[in-house]
Amino acid sequence: MIIIQTLALLILLCCPPDLQADTPLPPPKRHEVESPSKKYIATVDPKTGVTVRAAGSGKTVWKAPKIWSRRAFLADDGEHLVTGYDGLNLIPVNYTRDLVLITFWRRGERIRDITVGELFPDTKVLVRTVSHYHWGGIQGITGRTLTVRRCDKKEVRFDITTGKVKE
């Protein structure tokens, strides 16, 4: 019996945390995101939207009252922001191919959306969890490039100024 319990514990510890169990997300809340160089800070608030300001002076660069996301990435130019799907790395089992996973913004104006169908021409690679599908996640911004790591370990890079895949 002890061997079986130990084996079960080892299996659970070896599974990525997001695949062990699906837990409800916390309610939306205000948070801050720094650009990689820390020159700019975005305050992302479900009540007031996004406010980007220069880190040194605190001067507001731009505002967008209708943008909020649990996961946001601010570029070093202070102009471009990328937001991720509200369910983070999990999508519902009844998803549609037009479900938006990533949105590219310039000064609060939508540039482009990336959908499940675009990121996954073959959705069979999505990983089933207890109650969702794991799709992967946004790794971050380096320069003008956003890196996304899909659940099949494939990395896809996007130009943050256009939202288009970089070859």
C-alpha positions as CSV (number, residue, x, y, z in Angstrom):
1,M,0.0,0.0,0.0
2,I,2.8,2.4,0.9
3,I,4.4,1.8,-2.5
4,I,1.2,2.6,-4.3
5,Q,0.7,5.8,-2.3
6,T,4.4,6.8,-3.0
7,L,4.0,6.1,-6.7
8,A,0.8,8.2,-6.9
9,L,2.5,11.1,-5.1
10,L,5.5,10.9,-7.5
11,I,3.1,11.0,-10.5
12,L,1.3,14.1,-9.1
13,L,4.6,15.9,-8.4
14,C,5.9,15.2,-11.9
15,C,2.8,16.6,-13.6
16,P,2.9,20.3,-14.6
17,P,0.8,22.3,-12.0
18,D,-1.7,23.4,-14.6
19,L,-2.5,19.8,-15.6
20,Q,-3.0,18.5,-12.0
21,A,-6.4,20.1,-11.5
22,D,-8.3,23.1,-12.9
23,T,-8.9,25.7,-10.2
24,P,-11.2,28.6,-10.5
25,L,-9.5,31.9,-11.4
26,P,-9.6,34.7,-8.8
27,P,-11.8,37.7,-9.5
28,P,-10.4,40.4,-11.7
29,K,-8.1,42.8,-9.9
30,R,-5.8,45.7,-10.5
31,H,-2.2,44.8,-11.3
32,E,0.9,46.4,-12.8
33,V,3.1,45.3,-15.7
34,E,6.6,46.6,-16.4
35,S,8.2,46.8,-19.8
36,P,11.3,44.6,-20.0
37,S,13.6,47.6,-19.6
38,K,11.4,48.9,-16.8
39,K,11.1,52.3,-18.6
40,Y,7.3,52.0,-18.7
41,I,4.7,50.7,-16.3
42,A,1.1,49.7,-17.3
43,T,-1.5,49.7,-14.6
44,V,-4.2,47.2,-15.7
45,D,-7.4,47.8,-13.7
46,P,-10.8,46.1,-14.4
47,K,-12.6,49.4,-13.4
48,T,-10.4,52.0,-15.2
49,G,-8.7,50.0,-18.0
50,V,-5.0,50.4,-18.9
51,T,-2.9,53.4,-18.0
52,V,0.7,53.4,-19.3
53,R,3.2,55.8,-17.7
54,A,6.9,56.5,-17.9
55,A,8.6,54.9,-14.9
56,G,10.9,57.8,-14.1
57,S,8.5,60.7,-14.3
58,G,5.2,58.9,-13.8
59,K,3.8,60.9,-16.7
60,T,0.9,59.2,-18.5
61,V,1.8,58.0,-22.0
62,W,-1.6,56.7,-22.9
63,K,-4.9,55.3,-21.5
64,A,-7.4,52.8,-22.7
65,P,-10.5,52.5,-20.5
66,K,-11.9,49.3,-21.9
67,I,-8.8,47.0,-21.8
68,W,-8.3,44.6,-19.0
69,S,-6.5,41.3,-18.9
70,R,-5.1,39.0,-16.2
71,R,-2.0,38.6,-18.4
72,A,-0.6,41.7,-20.1
73,F,2.8,42.4,-21.6
74,L,4.2,45.9,-22.2
75,A,6.8,46.6,-24.8
76,D,9.9,48.8,-24.2
77,D,8.6,51.5,-26.5
78,G,5.6,52.1,-24.1
79,E,3.3,52.1,-27.2
80,H,2.6,48.4,-27.6
81,L,0.7,46.1,-25.2
82,V,-0.2,42.5,-25.6
83,T,-3.1,40.9,-23.7
84,G,-3.8,37.2,-23.2
85,Y,-6.9,35.1,-22.9
86,D,-8.8,35.7,-19.7
87,G,-8.7,32.0,-18.8
88,L,-4.8,32.2,-19.0
89,N,-3.5,28.9,-20.3
90,L,-6.8,26.9,-20.3
91,I,-9.7,27.2,-22.7
92,P,-13.1,25.6,-22.4
93,V,-13.7,22.1,-23.8
94,N,-16.5,23.6,-26.0
95,Y,-14.1,26.3,-27.5
96,T,-14.5,27.5,-31.0
97,R,-11.7,28.1,-33.5
98,D,-12.4,31.8,-33.4
99,L,-11.8,32.1,-29.6
100,V,-9.2,34.9,-29.2
101,L,-6.1,33.9,-27.3
102,I,-3.9,36.9,-27.8
103,T,-4.6,40.6,-28.7
104,F,-2.0,43.1,-29.9
105,W,-2.6,46.8,-29.1
106,R,-0.9,50.1,-30.0
107,R,-1.8,53.0,-27.6
108,G,-5.1,51.4,-26.8
109,E,-6.1,50.6,-30.4
110,R,-6.5,47.0,-31.3
111,I,-4.0,45.9,-34.0
112,R,-4.8,42.2,-34.3
113,D,-6.3,39.2,-32.6
114,I,-4.8,35.7,-32.7
115,T,-7.4,32.9,-32.4
116,V,-7.2,29.2,-31.5
117,G,-7.6,28.3,-35.2
118,E,-4.8,30.6,-36.2
119,L,-2.3,29.4,-33.5
120,F,-3.4,25.8,-33.9
121,P,-4.2,24.7,-37.5
122,D,-4.5,21.2,-36.0
123,T,-6.2,21.5,-32.7
124,K,-5.6,17.8,-31.9
125,V,-2.4,18.9,-30.2
126,L,-4.3,20.7,-27.4
127,V,-3.9,18.9,-24.1
128,R,-7.0,17.9,-22.2
129,T,-7.1,18.7,-18.5
130,V,-9.7,17.8,-15.9
131,S,-12.2,20.3,-17.3
132,H,-10.5,22.3,-20.0
133,Y,-7.8,22.2,-22.8
134,H,-4.3,23.5,-22.1
135,W,-3.2,25.6,-25.1
136,G,0.2,26.9,-23.8
137,G,1.1,30.4,-22.8
138,I,2.7,33.8,-23.6
139,Q,6.3,33.8,-22.6
140,G,7.0,37.5,-23.0
141,I,8.3,40.4,-25.1
142,T,11.9,40.8,-26.2
143,G,12.5,43.8,-28.4
144,R,9.7,43.8,-31.0
145,T,9.0,40.1,-30.6
146,L,6.3,38.3,-28.5
147,T,7.1,34.7,-27.9
148,V,4.3,32.2,-27.4
149,R,5.0,28.6,-26.3
150,R,2.2,26.2,-27.4
151,C,1.3,23.1,-25.3
152,D,3.2,20.9,-27.8
153,K,6.4,22.9,-27.0
154,K,6.4,24.7,-30.3
155,E,7.4,28.4,-30.0
156,V,5.7,30.9,-32.2
157,R,7.1,34.5,-32.5
158,F,5.0,37.5,-33.4
159,D,6.0,41.0,-34.4
160,I,4.3,43.2,-31.7
161,T,3.8,46.1,-34.1
162,T,1.7,44.0,-36.5
163,G,0.6,40.9,-34.6
164,K,1.9,38.8,-37.5
165,V,4.0,35.7,-37.2
166,K,7.7,36.2,-37.7
167,E,9.3,33.7,-40.0
